[in-house]
Amino acid sequence: MSGQEIFVIIIVILLLFGADKLPEIARGVSKGMRDFRKATDDIRREFEESTSEIRKDLTEVTTSLTNDVNDISQNIKKDADEVADNFRKDVNDFQNTINSDLNEVKENLEAEPVEHKEASPEVTGEQVNAEAPDNAESQSAKEAENQGAAQSTYKRTINEPDDNYYNYRD
């Protein structure tokens, strides 16, 4: 309410009740205001007392739920980390196995030419000179035959790649 509205209300009260009744009316209004304020304070106090137990219960429930959610999330995180660690370990083991197999294949392939050289007959300088002028194609054909003979006696190992499976003979 603005000041003008209050002024109009006071003038109306003065006209209706007169100046001598104004102090009694003010006391009655102030007493009514005090009683109203006291009643609202009592209601508020009773409401707070009755709801304090409910608030306490709600606080306990929220704390319990928060703790449970934190425990569950920690367990899930722990399980996920464990699964990830196991997966990493399996991948590393698989990678190590593949690397060792590749190294074994590499060693077998590097050892294969040495075995091939041992299986081929020794060629002297005179034989090379005697064959060189004749025909280079006949020499490459002989080398192909030697390699074919070496391949027919060659047995592959388990870890060796299987590119020419159908060309091997037991």
Steps between C-alpha positions, in 0.01 A plus 500: 500500500618843417500804725194652328290187558592493870412870529157439342433208738589714806263778384216251450557353850503850656175588331329174600622460859624842603828618654427372854454136385817497287745395781273206599480383141882524465547292816254239376666482159847469655373232742344312208826527305695364798258210542514425128881509500510280813262249338705487182820451703333215696383337178845537346666353811262201508551444130880508540486263800276252321702514181838484674465122535400473135793720394730291717369180339535653154857602578582148617340348190684737265829430680437125481408521131803714425729251675338207317531673164865583572570137601329368187683744275833410661427128454403556137813706441713234669341225289539704182866567582553131570338401169706763317820375666416139409425607145828692476685198641333267248579738215863529612527120534349457155737762359798332664390163360466648153840668529665178614331309215615764252854482634493121469374525142766760424769274646367206296498709183851625567613143569337370179754649254786352705342155475441559128866587444611189683273283285628645169820355357821699503567690180857569400620801307570288192145373491361854525727619221409199290128553547490880478568543130256224399159616617385702797152357466618143545681604819185660646304186406752288691471728802120469484535121495732512802254720685213270403696202631573687823134591538382145448717382790420802716250446780343803655470556873174561684560873549600565139258687273285289273528697172591204277311225675413306188855514362658306788547127474558267791 
